[in-house]
Each structure stands twice: as structure tokens, then as C-alpha cells.
């Protein structure tokens, strides 16, 4: 269980709605759908209704600094079935990258690989009190594209299972290129934060609002605060 799962959920019942993709940049076809992830009746580009306004606000903040830049939506709503699919896929990819065969793994090696997977992926829990953040429809994975519609280089791709995914990984690196990566990450963080989102402390691309993680992070920032989540898992 992650620390944010201690936050109570009082579901508000706000509907999932489709993100107006014409306002944002988007990766198409969706990377998880290409792999065969089972989304069912909703696409990956859905969020709780009120978050759409916050996402627009974040883009407005961005465009005050870079008028022709856009937020790119990588992923948003993710059913638990998709979470399970991607966890299993990532485990298989980790085995392939290491040249390992699952049937030949020792228990300690298997555990090591699963720990690496769960550094990036939330456990695909179906328990009401411990939903994966994306299953609530209140989390979104985003990056930036520039005025040439090129993805801005953040120093590592979304979903990379390495320490480079940590938001401040490049913060203390004096190389010019590394400082550019950090500046880009900070820009993304700043515009999302101004719009009310909080960033996952382990992933530069993951932001949420109104779910357990966001409320837990806000409670850390405000002594004595006891915010409760308004979004639980979408069934």
C-alpha cells in the first residue's frame, strides 16, 4: 500500500467526459491501445468533467510563456484491466531487456524485477480504498510540444523504469543539456501546479487533482490539513 492510500475517499459522482483533443496535442494512435490494452467503453482520453477546465487553465499558463506550445496528453483514464495489462507487459519487457526467462528466475530476482515495475506502475488493485490513480479518472500523463509540434525533450521518455523518471533527476547536473531537461520538467510542473494539479513525486509526467495522491501531497504541504479524495475508482 502506498502512503496516499491512507486518504479516505468520498466519491462525488462526477462523470467521466472526453478530453477535447482539438485543444491539446495528443499521441496517436494511443501507445497502450497499440499494444492491445482493453479500454472497453471509454478511450484513454477521458477525465472527470471538472478536470478539463483545469487542464485548459494549465495550457493557458503555458501559452503565456510560449504562445504556440501545447500540452500533449499521453494518457488519462485507465481502467484497472488496462493497469493490469500494462503491469504484465512491463514485467515482460523488463525480462527481455535483461535477457532473462521467467521460468528460470530465482524468487529474489523475480521480486527485484517486480519492485522495478512497481516503481512506475501502481498496483492494479480492485479494492475500493486503494484504486490505481488513473482508474479514478483524476490523473493524467502529460508532456509538452513546441511551436513546431515536436515533443519537448524531458531527458527520458514517459514510463521509463529508471531513476531518470524522478522529477528532479537532472536538477543538480551542471551539464547544459541536463539543465535544459530540468527546465522543461519545471515548466511542465509549474503550469500544472498553477492549475491545481499535483505531481507524482516519482514520475515527471504524472499529475492528478482530487484523487488520493493529490490530497495526500496537499496535506504534506499544509500542516494540519486533512483533505479527503473526491474521486475513487470509476466502475
N, C-alpha and C positions, 0 to 999 in steps of 0.2 A: 504494500500500500504506500502511495506517495503522500507526502505531508499535506498536500492540498485536499486529499480525500477526507480530512477531518472536518472540512467545511460543510455544514448542513445545506441541503438543497430544498428550497421551497419553490417548486415549479410554477411558473407564471402562465404557462399555456400559450405563449406567443407562437404564432405559426412559423414554419419554415417557408421562405419565399425565394424565388430565383434571383440571383445577383444580376443586375442589368449589365451584362458583359460589354455592351457597346460603350460603356463609360470607362472601362478599365482595359488593361492589356490582359491577355489570357494565353495559357499554353494549350495549344490544340493540335492533335487530339490529346485528351487528358492522359497524363502518364500512367495512372493506375488503371484506367479503363483499357488502355492499350494492352496491359498485362492480363486482362480478363477479370478484374476486380468486380464483384457482384453488387452494384449500387441499387438495383431494384427500381422503385418508382421515382426516386429522386436522382438528379445528377450530382456530381461533386460540387457544382456551383450554386448551392443553396446555403442560406444562413437564416438565423432568426430575423424577423422583419425589422426590428429597430436597429440592428447592427448595420444594415445597408446605409442608413444615414450616417453612422459613424465612419464607415468606410469611405463614403463620399467626402466627409469632412477631412479625413486623413489625406485624401488626394488633393483637396483644395489647399491644405497646408503645404504639400509637396510642390504644387504648381505656383505658389507664391515665390518659391525659391528657384524652381526650374519649370518655367511655364509650359514646356512641351513634354515633360516627363509624365509617366503614368505608373500607378501601382499595378503590378501584374499579379493576378490571382492564380496561385498554383493549385491550391486545394482548400476546400471549406468543409461542408458537411460530409461526414464519413460514417456510415453505419458500422455497427460492431462487426458484421460479417466482412466488411472491407478491411477493418482493422486487423482481423484475424488473418485474412488473405495476405496482407502486406507484411505482417509479422512473420508468417511462414515463408513468404518469398524472401524476405531479408535474411532469415536464417539460412536458407538455401544459397543465397548469394554469398554470404559470409563463408560458408563451407567451400564454395567454388573458388573464391578469392584466395583462400588459404590452402587450396589443393587437398582438402580433406574429404573423407567419405563418412557419412553419418553412421553407418553400421559399425565403423571401426573406431568411433570416438570413445575415449575414456569418459567416465562420469564427470571428472574435473574439467576436461576440455569442453564437453558439452555445456557445462554450466558457464564456463568462460565466454563461450560464443553467445549463449542466451543473454548473459549480462550485457554484452556489447550491443545486442539487438535492442534490449530494453533501455539502454541509454538514450535511444532515439524514439522508440515506439512505446506508447502507453500499452499496458496490458489490456487485451480485448475482453474486459470484464462485462458481464451482463447483469451484474449486481446494480440495483438502483442507486446505491450510495457511492459507488465507485465507477462512474462512467468514464470511458476514454474521452478526453476533451472534445475531439472532433465529433463524437457521436451526439453531442448536445446541440450542434448547430451554432455554437457560440465561439468557435475557434476557426482561424483562417491562416493558411500558409501563404506568405506573400514575398515578393521581391520587387525590384524596380526595373523599368525600362527607360532608356534615354530618348532624346528627341529624334533619333534615327530608328526607334523601336528595337534597339539592341538591348539585351539583358545586361544590366549593370553588374560588373564583376564584384562579387562579395568575398572572394577568396576561397570559397568552397561551395559546392552545389547543395541544394536542398536535399535533406535525408542522408547526407554522408555520415557514415558511422565512424567518426573520428573526433578528436578534440578540436579540430578546426571548426566544428559546428558550434562550439561555445561562443556566445556573442562577443566576448572581449578577447578572443584568442589572439588577435593581432594588435591589441591595444598598446603593448609595451615593446613592440618590434620597431626598431628605428629605420628599417629599410623603407624607402619611399613607396614601393608597391604595396607593402603591408599596411602602411599608414593610409593609403587610398582605400584599401579594403575596409579598414576600420571606420574611416569617414563615411563610406557608403552605408555600412551597417548602422552607424549612429544616425545618419539621416533618416533611414527607414524607421528606426526606433523612435526618433523624435516626432516624426509626423504621426505615427500610430499612437504614441503616448498622448499627444495633444488632443487626439480624437477620442480618448478614453480607454484605449486598449492597454493591456499589459503584455509584456513579452515573456515567453518561456525562458527561464534562466539557463536552459541547456541548449536552446536552438535559436539561432539568429532570425529565423524566418517565421516562427510561430507566435501568433498574437491572439488574445482572447479578451472577451468582455462579458461579464455577468455569469461566467461559469465558476466552478470551484477554484481553478488555478488563479484566475484574475482576482477573485475575492481574497484568496489566501495571500497573494502578493500585496494587495492593497492593505490588508490587515498588518503585514510586516512593516509597512511604511508609516502607518498611523497608530501610534501607541494607544492601546485601549479599544481600538476598533474591533468590531465583531460582525463584519458583513457576512451575509448568507447568500449563497448562489441562487439565482432566479431561473437558471436553465439546467435541467437534468437531461438524461438520455432521451432522445426522440425515438419513440417506439414505432 
